[in-house]
Amino acid sequence: DTTFKHIPLKASLPKLAVKSKLLLTEAQLAMERGDISLATNKAEEGLGYIRKVLKDGGEFVHDYFNGFSRWESDYKSVVAASKANGSSAIVIDKFAFKCFLYQNGRQVASYDAEFGKNWLGSKQYQGDKATPEGIYSVVKKKSKGNTIYHLALLLNYPNADDYKRFAEAKKSGLIGKKTSIGGLIEIHGHGGQGANWTEGCIALSNDDITSLFSKVSAGTTVLIVGSLRSFDEIFKREI
């Protein structure tokens, strides 16, 4: 019931999950009435829907983790650079819903993070409500009065890699010719809502963005990855 709670699955799967719950409730009521045959039929149908949700949802998530080797490589590169340069770096793990601060190659702080509603996957275009993935940097620190989100760190999305993917997607017809790539991706406040609600930004609580804001500067590297742990590390049992 909680395996895919925060994962933006295709619309049909949550509906099937709700349907399975109703069927299992009906099975329980039938059992209490002594109607074993009806209870069995309802339970089998409900379990069938559950198996489909787990199978399809698991395959969807597993496919997403095809990017893990790239995420792992980028993470090692960013942390190594932080250590070599004696600099700060921000690392965002979407699957863990975490934002980490590194200094001199060591993790020194951890914050809970919230993302765009369609966070599972990299940002493709304006309005897709996805949080981008890649190596970025802070281009501007927005203090109170310059942002509606308490404090904010503006990132350099889209970067060269984003523009390249966007052009390829347009050329292949995956997105419309008039679609915009978007921008104004930030790490900002007003987080702590317990849900993924942004248009693609990374939201921290006001206390946490205050802490992070004070420790970084323009030019700080920001790495956004799907996960710092592999699929097998997270899902030790078969989905």
Rosetta blueprint (number, residue, H / E / L):
1 D L
2 T L
3 T L
4 F L
5 K L
6 H L
7 I L
8 P L
9 L L
10 K L
11 A L
12 S H
13 L H
14 P H
15 K H
16 L H
17 A H
18 V H
19 K H
20 S H
21 K H
22 L H
23 L H
24 L H
25 T H
26 E H
27 A H
28 Q H
29 L H
30 A H
31 M H
32 E H
33 R H
34 G L
35 D L
36 I H
37 S H
38 L H
39 A H
40 T H
41 N H
42 K H
43 A H
44 E H
45 E H
46 G H
47 L H
48 G H
49 Y H
50 I H
51 R H
52 K H
53 V H
54 L H
55 K H
56 D H
57 G H
58 G H
59 E H
60 F H
61 V H
62 H H
63 D H
64 Y H
65 F H
66 N H
67 G H
68 F H
69 S H
70 R H
71 W H
72 E H
73 S H
74 D H
75 Y H
76 K H
77 S H
78 V H
79 V H
80 A H
81 A H
82 S H
83 K H
84 A H
85 N H
86 G L
87 S L
88 S E
89 A E
90 I E
91 V E
92 I E
93 D E
94 K L
95 F L
96 A L
97 F L
98 K E
99 C E
100 F E
101 L E
102 Y E
103 Q E
104 N L
105 G L
106 R E
107 Q E
108 V E
109 A E
110 S E
111 Y E
112 D E
113 A L
114 E E
115 F L
116 G E
117 K L
118 N L
119 W L
120 L L
121 G L
122 S L
123 K L
124 Q L
125 Y L
126 Q L
127 G L
128 D L
129 K L
130 A L
131 T L
132 P L
133 E L
134 G E
135 I E
136 Y E
137 S E
138 V E
139 V E
140 K E
141 K E
142 K E
143 S L
144 K L
145 G L
146 N L
147 T L
148 I L
149 Y L
150 H L
151 L L
152 A E
153 L E
154 L E
155 L E
156 N L
157 Y L
158 P L
159 N L
160 A H
161 D H
162 D H
163 Y H
164 K H
165 R H
166 F H
167 A H
168 E H
169 A H
170 K H
171 K H
172 S L
173 G L
174 L L
175 I L
176 G L
177 K L
178 K L
179 T L
180 S L
181 I L
182 G L
183 G L
184 L L
185 I L
186 E E
187 I E
188 H E
189 G L
190 H L
191 G L
192 G L
193 Q L
194 G L
195 A L
196 N L
197 W L
198 T E
199 E L
200 G L
201 C L
202 I E
203 A E
204 L L
205 S L
206 N H
207 D H
208 D H
209 I H
210 T H
211 S H
212 L H
213 F H
214 S H
215 K H
216 V L
217 S L
218 A L
219 G L
220 T L
221 T E
222 V E
223 L E
224 I E
225 V E
226 G L
227 S L
228 L L
229 R L
230 S L
231 F H
232 D H
233 E H
234 I H
235 F L
236 K L
237 R L
238 E L
239 I L
